[in-house]
Amino acid sequence: MSKKKSKATAKSKEEASKALIDAIRHPKKRAMVEALGKTLGNVTQACKLIEQQGAGIDRQTHYNWLKADKNYAAAVEAIADNGLDFVEGKLVELINGVGRKYTTAKGDEVFYTEPPSAVAVMFYLNNKGGKRGYGNRVEIQHNTKGKVLDPEMPGDE
């Protein structure tokens, strides 16, 4: 996919997510959705964040809303998807190496590049490279000589 098309897809996905979130009118539900966005979907952290703002929403209330309100559930799903996109982007940065900039005490801007992260590369290969032999999957092959194994039945001993 070209960069132009990828950016357009990301933009339309972002707009769709924003529309789902904007459709939440209940103030506590909206606060929860916004808090979930700030905590990458971590429910416990979102509840704590809302509590710090002077409101209180417990985890069970969130799960009750998920079951009862399809619009709330769709907004929460969009938040989770946005969080995954964000973290995947950070993984790609680590794989490619990251350009950084900082300002010294004297006010000079310094640019440098962090090298690619071997850990990030291995993580990616372990999770996406299974077809090429990467990963931690263990396959067990066992010949039953034509018998179907039933875990409920005792074996022939």
Secondary structure, DSSP 4 states (H G I P E B T S, - for coil): --HHHHHHHHHHHHHHHHHHHHT--SHHHHHHHHHHHHTTT-HHHHHHHHHHTT----HHHHHHHHHH-HHHHHHHHHHHHHHHHHHHHHHHHHHH-EEEEEE-TTS-EEEEEEPPPHHHHHHHHHHH-GGGT-SS--------TTPPP-TTSPP--
